[in-house]
């Protein structure tokens, strides 16, 4: 699994790229877990899903909040290295 920021990570199996979201434990002493958010055939679909989830989490409070979130995700995408499924699998 490859963490792309403090909240999201990607992994891979033989057929898919997997999007994970960090899940914070509700009880003290429990470890942080990564929950599967979805399985995707390519990185573009993973990033589209990530963008969709992040924008929905803003609850469309205002145009400024949404555009700020979009800018944050675009910066994340722009700064990601070129990666393949093999690269992701090698991190697991």
C-alpha positions, 0 to 999 in steps of 0.5 A: 500500500502506498499512502498518498496523503494522511487520509488516503492510500492506494494498493493493488491486487492482480486485477485492480487498483484499490483506494483505501481511506484511513479509519481512526479508531474509536477506542483508545489503544486500537490501531489505525486501520485502512478501509477499502473505499473501492476497486478500480481498473486504472489510476484515472478512475481512482483519482476521479473517485477520490475527487468525488469523495473529497468534494462530497465531504465539503457538503457544498458549503460554499463555492470557495470551500469546493474550489479550495478542495478541488485545488488541494486534490489537483495539487495532490494529483500533480505531485504524484509520481508516475506509478504502475500497479507493479509499483504499488504492489511492490510497496505491499 
